[in-house]
Amino acid sequence: MSAPRTYTLRRASFMVFALISILPLLLFAYTLHALNVLDQYLAQIGLGSAIALAVVGFYIYSVMISRLSDVLRDLEIDDAQSPVPAASHRPLMAMAVEPTPGALPHGAVAPSHQRPVPLPPKPRPASAARDALFVPGVGRITELTPADAAALSDLDLMWRAEAEPLVGKRVLVAVRNTSEPIKGVLSQVTEDGVILDQSGATFGISYTRVSAIEADTAREPV
């Protein structure tokens, strides 16, 4: 059984444009020819206007798809090049279950080192693709609005708003690609993520890895 065909986004979009614009235009021209009215002035104006509008629409559509393709490619490259969590983030994976009282979690930092672990830098799409999101004839596409270097994305704002009321409380933080939520005291909320405290060991979790934040209603260990 042969493998299914694969197409790039640009090629697939051109095929769609041909179906919704080029073929109807050809059918319109053929209809005028079959009716033998192509020599009439009104038919020529209508056909010429249809061709001009199709050309303008094709230009705008091709620019939009081209820039969308660049943005998606940059996002894919950023995901592929995202740094693997370093040794300092081992508690993030190992402390999915609350540690036993009086004992430090496996791989945690000693209580004497209570300085928060710096959060990993957030991946930023390449500026080349993000600088040109203004589509001629249409304007700026809101879904592709580039984020300012110091601004938070909508998702970051959502997680930050949910985390701020829980500062100083025990929380459960669900992290992507982990089966169990991470438990700890929410000690700080930053622009890039949250900082949890587990028995004196502090570590950061980036908003890009968070899938849920909620208060831990379980009884605290005695």
C-alpha positions in Angstrom: 0.0 0.0 0.0 1.5 3.3 -1.1 2.2 6.0 1.4 -0.1 9.0 1.4 1.1 12.1 -0.5 2.5 14.9 1.5 2.3 18.6 0.5 3.8 21.8 1.9 1.4 24.4 3.3 2.1 26.7 0.4 1.5 24.1 -2.3 -1.7 22.9 -0.6 -3.0 26.5 -0.3 -2.3 27.1 -4.0 -4.4 24.0 -4.8 -7.2 25.3 -2.7 -7.0 28.8 -4.3 -7.2 27.1 -7.7 -10.4 25.3 -6.7 -12.1 28.4 -5.3 -10.9 31.0 -7.8 -9.1 29.9 -10.9 -11.5 27.1 -11.9 -14.6 29.2 -11.5 -13.0 31.9 -13.5 -12.2 29.5 -16.3 -15.7 28.2 -16.2 -17.0 31.8 -16.4 -14.8 32.5 -19.5 -15.9 29.2 -21.1 -19.5 30.1 -20.5 -19.1 33.5 -22.2 -17.3 31.8 -25.1 -20.0 29.2 -25.5 -22.7 31.9 -25.5 -20.6 33.7 -28.1 -20.7 37.0 -26.2 -17.0 37.5 -25.7 -17.0 40.2 -28.3 -19.5 42.3 -26.4 -18.2 45.2 -24.4 -20.0 44.4 -21.2 -18.8 40.7 -21.2 -15.2 41.9 -21.7 -15.5 44.3 -18.8 -16.9 41.6 -16.5 -14.2 39.0 -17.5 -11.4 41.6 -17.1 -12.7 42.7 -13.7 -12.9 39.0 -12.6 -9.3 38.4 -13.7 -8.0 41.5 -12.0 -9.8 40.6 -8.7 -8.5 37.1 -8.9 -4.9 38.3 -9.4 -5.2 40.7 -6.4 -6.7 38.0 -4.3 -4.0 35.6 -5.3 -1.3 38.0 -4.3 -2.8 38.7 -0.9 -3.5 35.1 -0.2 0.0 34.0 -1.2 1.6 36.6 1.0 -0.6 35.6 4.0 0.2 31.9 3.5 3.9 32.5 3.0 4.2 34.4 6.2 2.0 31.9 8.1 4.3 29.1 6.8 7.4 31.0 8.0 5.8 31.5 11.5 4.9 27.8 11.8 8.3 26.7 10.6 10.0 29.0 13.2 7.8 27.6 16.0 8.7 24.1 14.9 12.4 25.0 15.0 12.0 26.5 18.4 10.3 23.4 19.8 13.1 21.2 18.3 15.8 23.4 19.7 14.3 23.9 23.2 16.9 23.0 25.8 16.7 19.8 27.6 16.1 20.4 31.4 19.4 20.6 33.1 20.5 18.9 36.3 19.2 21.8 38.3 15.7 21.0 37.2 15.8 17.3 38.2 13.5 18.0 41.2 10.8 19.0 38.7 10.6 15.4 37.5 11.6 13.6 40.6 9.3 15.4 43.0 6.0 14.6 41.3 5.0 13.0 44.6 5.2 14.9 47.9 8.4 14.0 49.8 8.1 12.3 53.2 8.3 14.5 56.3 11.8 15.5 57.4 13.5 14.2 54.2 14.6 16.1 51.2 13.3 14.9 47.8 15.6 12.9 45.6 18.0 15.2 43.7 16.7 18.3 45.6 19.0 21.2 46.5 20.2 21.4 50.1 18.2 23.8 52.3 21.3 26.0 52.6 20.9 26.9 48.9 17.5 28.5 49.0 18.1 30.8 46.1 15.5 30.2 43.4 16.6 28.3 40.3 16.5 30.6 37.3 13.7 29.8 35.0 14.7 28.5 31.5 14.5 31.2 28.9 11.3 31.2 27.0 11.7 30.3 23.3 11.1 33.2 21.0 10.2 32.9 17.4 12.7 34.2 14.9 12.4 37.9 14.3 12.5 37.6 10.6 9.2 35.8 10.4 7.6 37.9 13.1 8.6 41.3 11.7 6.4 40.9 8.6 2.9 40.0 9.8 1.1 42.8 8.0 -0.7 41.4 5.0 -1.1 43.8 2.1 -4.7 44.7 1.5 -5.9 43.1 4.8 -3.8 44.5 7.7 -2.3 42.8 10.7 -3.5 39.3 11.5 -4.5 39.3 15.2 -3.7 35.6 15.7 -0.2 36.2 14.4 0.5 39.4 16.4 4.2 39.2 17.5 4.7 39.3 21.2 6.9 42.0 22.6 10.1 40.8 24.2 9.0 42.0 27.6 5.3 41.2 27.2 3.5 38.1 28.4 1.5 36.0 26.1 -2.1 35.4 26.7 -1.4 31.9 28.1 1.3 33.3 30.5 -1.2 35.9 31.7 -3.8 33.3 32.4 -1.4 31.1 34.4 -0.1 34.1 36.3 -3.6 35.3 37.2 -4.4 31.8 38.5 -1.2 31.5 40.5 -1.0 35.0 42.2 -3.9 34.3 44.6 -2.1 31.1 45.7 1.2 32.6 46.7 2.3 31.2 50.1 -0.1 28.3 49.9 0.4 24.6 49.1 -0.4 24.0 45.4 -0.5 21.3 42.8 1.1 22.2 39.5 0.4 19.9 36.6 3.4 19.9 34.2 3.3 18.7 30.6 4.7 15.2 29.9 4.5 14.2 33.5 1.9 11.8 35.0 1.7 13.3 38.4 1.3 16.9 39.5 4.1 18.6 41.5 3.3 19.5 45.1 4.9 22.4 47.0 4.4 25.8 48.5 4.0 28.5 45.9 6.7 31.0 47.0 6.8 33.4 44.1 5.1 34.3 40.8 7.3 35.8 38.1 6.7 36.9 34.5 8.2 33.7 33.2 6.8 31.1 35.6 6.2 30.1 39.2 8.7 29.1 41.9 7.8 26.3 44.3 9.3 25.4 47.7 9.6 21.8 48.8 11.2 21.3 52.2 13.5 24.3 51.6 14.5 23.4 48.1 13.2 26.0 45.6 12.9 25.5 41.8 11.1 27.2 39.0 8.5 26.0 36.5 8.0 27.9 33.3 4.5 28.8 32.2 5.2 27.1 28.9 5.3 23.7 30.8 2.3 24.3 33.0 -1.0 22.7 32.2 -2.9 23.4 35.5 -2.4 25.2 38.8 -4.7 24.6 41.8 -4.6 24.7 45.6 -3.6 21.5 47.3 -6.5 20.7 49.6 -4.9 17.5 51.0 -4.0 17.5 54.7 -0.5 18.6 55.3 1.9 16.0 56.7 2.4 16.3 60.5 
